Amino acid sequence: MSTLQPIIHVLKHSSDEDILEQFFEYESLIWIDWREDEGDIIHYFNGQLPEPHQIQCKIIQIDKPRGVDIVLSSDERTLTIPFADDRTDRDSAVRAMEEMIAPQYQIRWFMESLGSDTLAFLLLSTEQWMELEKQFGKEKLEFHFQPITSESIMFSLDVDAVFKLIETRQKARTSV
């Protein structure tokens, strides 16, 4: 069975709540809890990457209220995750990982996990995402699998924003 087959099945039957619920068991989803350690997040994404493309993660103790810097590196580049001075956060870690693996790979947020304290992500090659976009259209694909950008806010959304987004998605569901 193709790696994309379960994703294609979800996109073909996206109005079927049972199929969407079944997809929550898809083995390639990467589940991240809102309390997750940022170093673990990098490890989870690396678990989906071929070994030569995995990102190195170095945690360095620093003299700031957050206590650490996390430095990501590959053969091509190095990136210190741009956290606030007083804390680390999952959003910044996910965005930095996306930046490190682009353009060859993309992380997307499985939007059906919105509203939970544990969010689901899917990492595929850009080529695979393009294949899905060609088959289902950009709007439908992004409705279900939101690309991670430098502006993405996932874990830091306040409750009102989450409920508003869920309501907007419910209204839009019939059109995608």
Secondary structure, DSSP 8 states (H G I E B T S, - for coil): --TTHHHHHHHHTTT-HHHHHHHTT-TT-EEEETT--HHHHHHHHHTTS-GGG--EEEEEE-SSTT-EEEEEE-SS-EEE---BTTB--HHHHHHHHHHHHTTTEEEEEEGGGTTSSEEEEEEEEHHHHHHHHHHH-HHHHHHHEEE--TT--SSS--HHHHHHHHHHHHHHGGG-
